Amino acid sequence: MMILRYLTVVLVVCGSVVMQGAVTAQSQSLVLEDFQTKDAEGFPLNWEHENQRSQSKGRDAYKVQTEAGVSFLAVKDAGQRIKKKKIDWDPKAFPVLTWRWRLQKATTDTEPIAAMYASLDTDLMFIPVFTKYVWSATKPDGTLTEGGIFSGSEIVVQSGTKAVGEWFEERVNVYEDFKRIHKHEPAAKAWGISIIAASGVEIDFGSIVASAGH
């Protein structure tokens, strides 16, 4: 049996050490979040609310759960409240972002159903520059919608509402997408990741991993 040797990578949130990811010599992957830790109310540790005034509803909407020994984030009727995590990782060394999600409930007029944000840089006002990977109710996979001044570009990676209860794994090259969409190199260290689920939607998010992509 091959013994994997692990290197410890320190991830920083707002200047504080918040978690550790394991980089394996074999897979060259970095776990950004595995939803193993939560507070007394079930809200995932080290995640923040974009809208501080809506924390109460957000805490009720986002809960860490476990199924068959595997932890995941269950989201229920969250609305437009963004859950963001300041993670410091090198998108050039770890360009491929992988995550799982499972739709539990949505209506056909919900658009988008949910999304994963990869924020690899900030603008001159220190606002995160992101690419938004969405689960769309109606748009086909691969649809690219260019962003504006106050919105990021969207790429559809999952489409439809029929596959309820089924896990899907997404694998995107956030580094190449950023260069293609934003026309420049991202920062040496990425800003972080964010999650959105629409009002009326129930959806689960599994582990979020960055890898070298080899």
Rosetta silent file (secondary structure, phi, psi, omega in degrees, C-alpha in Angstrom):
SEQUENCE: MMILRYLTVVLVVCGSVVMQGAVTAQSQSLVLEDFQTKDAEGFPLNWEHENQRSQSKGRDAYKVQTEAGVSFLAVKDAGQRIKKKKIDWDPKAFPVLTWRWRLQKATTDTEPIAAMYASLDTDLMFIPVFTKYVWSATKPDGTLTEGGIFSGSEIVVQSGTKAVGEWFEERVNVYEDFKRIHKHEPAAKAWGISIIAASGVEIDFGSIVASAGH
SCORE:     score description
SCORE:     0.000 S_00000001
   1 L     0.000  131.519  179.103    0.000    0.000    0.000 S_00000001
   2 L   -75.185  132.648  177.684    1.335    3.396   -0.937 S_00000001
   3 L   -94.990  120.100  179.208    1.694    5.769    1.994 S_00000001
   4 L   -84.167  135.053  176.630    0.614    9.281    1.154 S_00000001
   5 L  -102.282  128.433 -174.773    2.607   12.055    2.734 S_00000001
   6 E  -103.464  135.629  173.635    0.643   15.133    3.591 S_00000001
   7 E  -104.195  135.462 -178.692    1.861   18.687    3.529 S_00000001
   8 E   -86.497  128.268  177.357   -0.002   21.157    5.701 S_00000001
   9 E  -114.639  126.494 -178.233   -1.374   24.207    3.958 S_00000001
  10 E   -93.095  126.246  177.381   -2.599   27.068    6.134 S_00000001
  11 E  -104.845  139.093 -171.901   -5.704   28.884    4.975 S_00000001
  12 E  -118.404  134.970  173.450   -6.335   32.389    6.294 S_00000001
  13 E  -121.213  116.738  178.263   -9.586   34.255    6.881 S_00000001
  14 L    50.617   40.071  175.646   -9.273   37.959    7.607 S_00000001
  15 L    86.180    0.845 -178.538   -5.769   37.476    8.970 S_00000001
  16 E  -117.951  145.864  176.974   -6.649   34.521   11.189 S_00000001
  17 E   -74.187  126.477 -175.399   -5.887   30.850   10.707 S_00000001
  18 E  -119.089  -28.218 -178.644   -9.204   29.096   10.190 S_00000001
  19 E  -161.630  170.783  176.199   -8.629   25.635    8.764 S_00000001
  20 E  -125.464  139.769  175.854   -6.057   23.338    7.271 S_00000001
  21 E  -111.951  150.651  179.896   -6.159   21.660    3.888 S_00000001
  22 E  -102.791  124.425  175.082   -4.219   18.532    2.983 S_00000001
  23 E  -103.438  117.086 -178.568   -2.137   18.546   -0.167 S_00000001
  24 E   -93.134  145.938  178.901   -1.253   15.008   -1.201 S_00000001
  25 L   -64.671  -26.438 -176.832    1.864   14.161   -3.156 S_00000001
  26 L   -83.736  -47.741 -171.975   -0.276   11.901   -5.369 S_00000001
  27 L   -99.265  -17.661 -178.198   -3.331   14.046   -6.149 S_00000001
  28 L    50.131   55.643  179.296   -2.029   17.581   -5.567 S_00000001
  29 E  -124.972  153.554 -176.958   -5.387   18.742   -4.242 S_00000001
  30 E  -127.645  117.873  179.681   -6.359   21.247   -1.591 S_00000001
  31 E   -77.814  112.036  178.618   -9.564   20.896    0.411 S_00000001
  32 E   -81.315  -34.068  178.105  -11.060   24.386    0.649 S_00000001
  33 E  -161.617  131.951  175.600  -14.097   23.201    2.614 S_00000001
  34 L  -124.067    6.462  176.785  -15.446   19.824    3.721 S_00000001
  35 L    54.631   40.461  177.803  -18.135   21.080    6.135 S_00000001
  36 L   -86.220  -18.659 -175.391  -16.694   19.103    9.012 S_00000001
  37 L  -120.649  142.872 -179.346  -17.050   21.928   11.518 S_00000001
  38 E  -150.826  162.783  177.517  -20.120   23.843   12.659 S_00000001
  39 L   -88.402 -173.776 -175.170  -21.273   25.987   15.546 S_00000001
  40 L   -62.592  -23.440 -179.437  -23.889   25.064   18.134 S_00000001
  41 L   -95.332    0.390  179.050  -26.702   26.005   15.723 S_00000001
  42 L    92.171   -0.818  179.115  -25.307   23.971   12.828 S_00000001
  43 L   -76.346  137.011 -176.360  -23.999   26.937   10.830 S_00000001
  44 E   -63.981  135.189 -179.232  -20.629   26.179    9.146 S_00000001
  45 L   -67.603  147.193  174.333  -17.661   27.677   10.960 S_00000001
  46 L    70.488   15.322  171.616  -15.633   30.471    9.366 S_00000001
  47 L  -103.934  152.089 -175.207  -18.336   31.429    6.887 S_00000001
  48 E  -126.511  163.785  176.093  -19.795   34.922    6.843 S_00000001
  49 E   -99.631  132.726  175.410  -22.966   36.698    5.749 S_00000001
  50 L   -66.505  -41.928  179.018  -22.716   39.307    3.014 S_00000001
  51 L  -102.432  100.230 -176.170  -25.752   41.085    4.459 S_00000001
  52 H   -62.527  -23.799 -178.936  -25.165   41.374    8.194 S_00000001
  53 H   -73.841  -15.317 -177.373  -28.772   42.494    8.716 S_00000001
  54 H  -110.657   24.321 -176.777  -30.080   39.126    7.523 S_00000001
  55 H   -60.898  -38.278 -176.023  -27.920   36.874    9.671 S_00000001
  56 H   -60.210  -50.102  178.707  -30.853   35.389   11.581 S_00000001
  57 H   -66.707  -38.474  179.777  -32.580   33.996    8.489 S_00000001
  58 H   -62.213  -38.605  179.865  -29.250   32.985    6.971 S_00000001
  59 H   -67.769  -31.457  177.082  -28.311   30.955   10.024 S_00000001
  60 H   -75.245  -30.753 -174.015  -31.607   29.121    9.794 S_00000001
  61 H   -80.710  -28.559 -174.398  -31.218   28.489    6.064 S_00000001
  62 E  -113.305  113.618 -177.869  -27.668   27.035    6.075 S_00000001
  63 E  -133.652  135.092  174.026  -27.044   23.955    8.219 S_00000001
  64 E   -79.188  129.810  178.345  -24.243   21.380    8.244 S_00000001
  65 E  -130.433  168.509  179.899  -25.619   17.839    8.143 S_00000001
  66 E  -130.982  137.609  179.115  -24.194   14.330    7.900 S_00000001
  67 E  -138.898  121.132 -178.750  -25.345   11.423    5.768 S_00000001
  68 L    55.111   36.665  177.827  -23.659    8.016    5.804 S_00000001
  69 L    81.101    2.409 -178.789  -20.720    9.579    7.638 S_00000001
  70 E  -110.799  128.247 -179.428  -20.231   12.337    5.033 S_00000001
  71 E   -87.415  147.675  177.626  -20.795   15.987    5.962 S_00000001
  72 E  -154.210  167.414  179.079  -22.436   18.496    3.636 S_00000001
  73 E  -101.425  116.602  177.711  -24.122   21.894    3.738 S_00000001
  74 E   -94.195  125.899 -177.375  -27.921   21.739    3.498 S_00000001
  75 E  -116.539  129.108 -177.143  -29.496   24.964    2.221 S_00000001
  76 E  -134.881  115.633  175.236  -33.205   25.657    2.588 S_00000001
  77 L    51.267   53.602 -175.147  -35.034   28.782    1.363 S_00000001
  78 L   -81.630  -23.554 -174.696  -31.960   30.996    1.672 S_00000001
  79 L    70.589 -149.675 -176.345  -32.999   33.714   -0.762 S_00000001
  80 L   -93.124   25.878 -178.149  -30.230   35.976   -2.058 S_00000001
  81 L   -84.966  116.845 -174.888  -28.104   35.778    1.046 S_00000001
  82 L   -87.491  132.831  174.877  -24.519   35.016    0.072 S_00000001
  83 E  -106.219  117.723 -173.737  -22.320   32.878    2.299 S_00000001
  84 E  -121.413  154.071 -179.947  -18.716   33.695    1.647 S_00000001
  85 E  -135.914  123.066  178.862  -15.402   32.365    2.896 S_00000001
  86 E   -80.217  104.911 -179.902  -12.095   34.185    2.719 S_00000001
  87 L  -122.046  132.160 -175.825   -9.656   31.496    1.577 S_00000001
  88 L  -101.326   97.776  177.734   -6.119   32.245    0.515 S_00000001
  89 L  -136.295  159.476 -176.861   -5.042   29.835   -2.235 S_00000001
  90 L   -89.576  105.303 -175.804   -2.938   30.024   -5.385 S_00000001
  91 L   -70.370  -20.177  177.605   -5.312   29.661   -8.387 S_00000001
  92 L   -76.385  -37.622  178.156   -2.455   29.167  -10.819 S_00000001
  93 L   -78.717  -31.711  179.869   -1.063   26.212   -8.854 S_00000001
  94 L  -126.848   73.706 -171.255   -4.547   24.875   -8.046 S_00000001
  95 L   -81.606  -19.340 -173.533   -6.695   26.017  -11.004 S_00000001
  96 E   -96.397  122.875  178.712   -9.375   23.326  -10.991 S_00000001
  97 E  -105.538  129.529 -179.367  -12.308   23.735   -8.621 S_00000001
  98 E  -126.212  137.667  173.928  -14.457   20.705   -7.856 S_00000001
  99 E  -153.433  163.769  175.104  -17.618   20.463   -5.774 S_00000001
 100 E  -116.202  148.377  171.617  -20.776   18.373   -5.451 S_00000001
 101 E  -148.477  154.540 -173.941  -24.349   19.560   -5.135 S_00000001
 102 E  -139.478  117.219  179.866  -27.742   17.888   -4.905 S_00000001
 103 E   -78.035  130.369  178.012  -31.057   19.544   -5.671 S_00000001
 104 E  -108.472  -32.236 -179.143  -33.829   18.686   -3.243 S_00000001
 105 E  -160.339  134.723  174.894  -36.528   21.186   -4.228 S_00000001
 106 L  -164.878  155.520  174.847  -36.973   23.931   -6.817 S_00000001
 107 L  -103.055  158.083 -175.506  -39.620   25.425   -9.036 S_00000001
 108 L   -69.784  -15.563  179.506  -39.205   25.804  -12.794 S_00000001
 109 L   -96.559    7.146  177.144  -39.379   29.608  -12.550 S_00000001
 110 L   -82.004  124.481 -176.407  -36.432   29.839  -10.142 S_00000001
 111 L  -150.010  118.896  -10.820  -33.455   31.394  -11.922 S_00000001
 112 L   -78.582  166.590  179.521  -30.771   30.655  -11.093 S_00000001
 113 L   -70.622  -48.669 -178.814  -31.406   27.809   -8.671 S_00000001
 114 E  -161.147  168.679 -179.049  -28.014   28.096   -6.977 S_00000001
 115 E  -156.154  152.787  171.598  -24.444   29.136   -7.672 S_00000001
 116 E  -114.672  127.095  178.233  -20.835   28.738   -6.648 S_00000001
 117 E  -101.213  136.864  169.383  -18.634   31.830   -6.845 S_00000001
 118 E  -116.419  112.066 -178.119  -14.878   31.708   -7.381 S_00000001
 119 E  -105.397  105.817 -173.042  -13.354   35.089   -6.511 S_00000001
 120 E  -101.016   -0.028 -176.362   -9.757   35.153   -7.696 S_00000001
 121 E  -163.344  175.268  171.487   -9.013   38.852   -7.388 S_00000001
 122 E  -129.353  156.498  178.606  -10.335   42.209   -6.186 S_00000001
 123 L   -87.681 -169.934 -177.247  -10.840   45.439   -8.083 S_00000001
 124 L   -64.750  -20.406  177.824   -9.436   48.875   -7.231 S_00000001
 125 L   -95.994   10.497 -179.876  -12.146   49.266   -4.574 S_00000001
 126 L    64.208   26.003  174.655  -11.157   45.897   -3.048 S_00000001
 127 L   -90.153  132.473 -177.788  -14.438   44.355   -4.185 S_00000001
 128 E   -57.284  136.122  173.755  -14.055   40.658   -5.140 S_00000001
 129 E   -99.822  120.954 -169.599  -13.861   39.920   -8.873 S_00000001
 130 E  -131.770  162.441  166.548  -15.645   36.632   -9.445 S_00000001
 131 E  -116.256  133.389 -173.424  -16.901   34.055  -11.885 S_00000001
 132 E  -107.583  116.746  179.476  -20.325   32.634  -11.015 S_00000001
 133 E   -99.563  116.502 -167.905  -20.968   28.955  -11.784 S_00000001
 134 E  -115.043  152.146  165.159  -24.710   28.379  -11.765 S_00000001
 135 E   -98.001  112.694 -175.822  -27.306   25.647  -11.660 S_00000001
 136 E  -103.679  143.485  176.567  -29.949   27.009  -14.029 S_00000001
 137 L   -75.849  -29.943 -170.874  -33.561   25.929  -14.291 S_00000001
 138 L  -127.210  -28.781 -175.590  -33.824   26.791  -17.990 S_00000001
 139 L   -79.695  141.982  179.884  -30.491   27.706  -19.590 S_00000001
 140 L   -72.264  156.923  177.105  -28.423   24.923  -21.220 S_00000001
 141 L   -54.928  140.987  177.171  -25.043   23.811  -19.920 S_00000001
 142 L    90.178   -8.160  179.310  -22.180   25.990  -21.075 S_00000001
 143 L   -63.138  126.568  178.789  -24.235   29.172  -21.417 S_00000001
 144 E  -110.415  124.720  175.870  -22.047   32.197  -20.684 S_00000001
 145 E  -115.098  116.559 -178.220  -23.641   35.465  -19.607 S_00000001
 146 L   -66.524  140.736  179.679  -21.261   38.399  -19.461 S_00000001
 147 L   -84.958  166.657  177.565  -21.348   40.400  -16.249 S_00000001
 148 L  -111.546 -157.452 -178.052  -21.758   44.134  -15.836 S_00000001
 149 L   -64.160  -39.019 -175.059  -20.400   46.724  -13.449 S_00000001
 150 L  -110.552   12.277  179.673  -22.276   45.317  -10.475 S_00000001
 151 L  -143.296  146.364 -179.711  -22.574   41.668  -11.497 S_00000001
 152 L   -88.445  165.757  177.265  -20.135   38.928  -12.368 S_00000001
 153 E   -71.437  144.704 -178.114  -20.128   36.706  -15.436 S_00000001
 154 E  -115.005  137.746  173.334  -22.176   33.516  -15.183 S_00000001
 155 E  -124.273  124.644  178.646  -21.395   30.089  -16.601 S_00000001
 156 E   -79.824  123.249  179.176  -24.091   27.392  -16.492 S_00000001
 157 E  -115.182  -11.051  177.101  -22.620   24.087  -15.319 S_00000001
 158 E  -148.558  142.679 -173.667  -25.866   22.299  -14.428 S_00000001
 159 E  -140.573  144.770  175.201  -29.340   22.672  -15.902 S_00000001
 160 L    98.216  166.597 -176.984  -32.916   21.582  -15.182 S_00000001
 161 L  -124.700   10.640 -174.717  -34.993   20.620  -12.152 S_00000001
 162 L   -83.550  -29.075 -173.876  -35.814   16.966  -12.821 S_00000001
 163 L   -84.228   56.881 -179.025  -32.805   15.283  -11.185 S_00000001
 164 L   -72.561  135.151  177.421  -34.032   15.823   -7.617 S_00000001
 165 L    84.823    4.895 -177.756  -32.125   13.910   -4.952 S_00000001
 166 L  -110.987  130.822  177.088  -29.121   13.097   -7.177 S_00000001
 167 E   -75.739  136.921  172.397  -25.588   14.287   -6.462 S_00000001
 168 E  -123.410  139.109  176.626  -23.726   15.972   -9.320 S_00000001
 169 E  -106.379  130.036  177.647  -20.013   16.765   -9.319 S_00000001
 170 E  -106.867  145.412  179.079  -18.774   19.870  -11.096 S_00000001
 171 E  -140.023  111.339 -176.447  -15.201   20.391  -12.255 S_00000001
 172 E  -130.125  148.739  176.924  -14.214   23.791  -13.654 S_00000001
 173 E   -94.886   93.922 -174.380  -10.904   25.474  -14.402 S_00000001
 174 H   -67.691  -30.260  179.886  -11.403   28.747  -12.534 S_00000001
 175 H   -67.074  -49.457 -179.855   -7.972   30.059  -13.524 S_00000001
 176 H   -68.409  -37.935  177.313   -8.532   29.659  -17.283 S_00000001
 177 H   -62.879  -41.201  179.289  -12.122   30.917  -17.021 S_00000001
 178 H   -61.111  -48.359 -179.458  -10.946   34.018  -15.169 S_00000001
 179 H   -62.700  -39.980 -178.315   -8.336   34.859  -17.826 S_00000001
 180 H   -68.040  -39.873 -175.435  -10.797   34.238  -20.648 S_00000001
 181 H   -84.957  -43.095 -173.351  -13.574   36.347  -19.124 S_00000001
 182 H   -96.896   -7.090  171.954  -11.668   39.111  -17.341 S_00000001
 183 L    65.881   26.111  174.166   -8.799   39.391  -19.837 S_00000001
 184 L  -159.907  166.738  178.145   -5.992   39.448  -17.271 S_00000001
 185 L   -69.819  143.778  174.096   -4.167   37.264  -14.785 S_00000001
 186 L   -74.902  175.874  177.348   -5.820   36.823  -11.366 S_00000001
 187 L   -65.520  160.858  179.177   -4.079   37.759   -8.138 S_00000001
 188 L   -63.624  -28.708  176.330   -1.309   35.505   -6.829 S_00000001
 189 L  -126.262  126.840 -178.152   -3.671   34.508   -4.017 S_00000001
 190 L   -66.974  153.521  179.432   -7.399   34.055   -4.613 S_00000001
 191 L   -75.937  -44.371  179.985   -9.892   36.019   -2.534 S_00000001
 192 E   159.368 -163.996 -179.670  -12.239   33.140   -1.737 S_00000001
 193 E  -129.936  156.298  178.327  -15.441   31.262   -2.541 S_00000001
 194 E  -142.610  159.475 -179.591  -19.127   32.005   -2.060 S_00000001
 195 E  -131.020  140.319  173.796  -22.427   30.149   -2.242 S_00000001
 196 E  -132.182  139.476  167.882  -25.915   31.281   -3.234 S_00000001
 197 E  -133.415  138.087 -174.066  -29.205   29.393   -3.203 S_00000001
 198 L   -75.750  162.880  175.841  -32.437   31.038   -4.341 S_00000001
 199 L   -62.736  136.663 -179.309  -35.579   31.573   -2.315 S_00000001
 200 L    85.453   -3.943 -177.853  -37.789   28.488   -2.321 S_00000001
 201 L   -97.263  142.340  168.865  -34.857   26.215   -3.191 S_00000001
 202 E  -121.597  121.277 -175.068  -33.561   23.299   -1.148 S_00000001
 203 E  -150.398  146.988  179.114  -30.096   22.157   -2.213 S_00000001
 204 E  -109.938  143.065  175.357  -27.068   20.449   -0.640 S_00000001
 205 E  -117.011  129.451  176.275  -23.410   21.353   -1.194 S_00000001
 206 E   -94.369 -165.420 -176.052  -20.629   18.815   -0.719 S_00000001
 207 E   -58.049  146.202  179.869  -16.881   19.274   -0.311 S_00000001
 208 E  -115.310  120.783 -171.741  -15.155   22.034   -2.280 S_00000001
 209 E  -130.167  137.006  171.895  -11.675   21.128   -3.540 S_00000001
 210 E  -105.716  139.350 -177.889   -9.016   22.940   -5.575 S_00000001
 211 E  -140.267  166.444 -179.273   -6.553   20.800   -7.493 S_00000001
 212 L   -72.475  -22.678  175.143   -3.608   21.017   -9.846 S_00000001
 213 L    82.006   12.058 -179.348   -5.717   19.406  -12.558 S_00000001
 214 L   -81.425    0.000    0.000   -3.072   16.973  -13.796 S_00000001
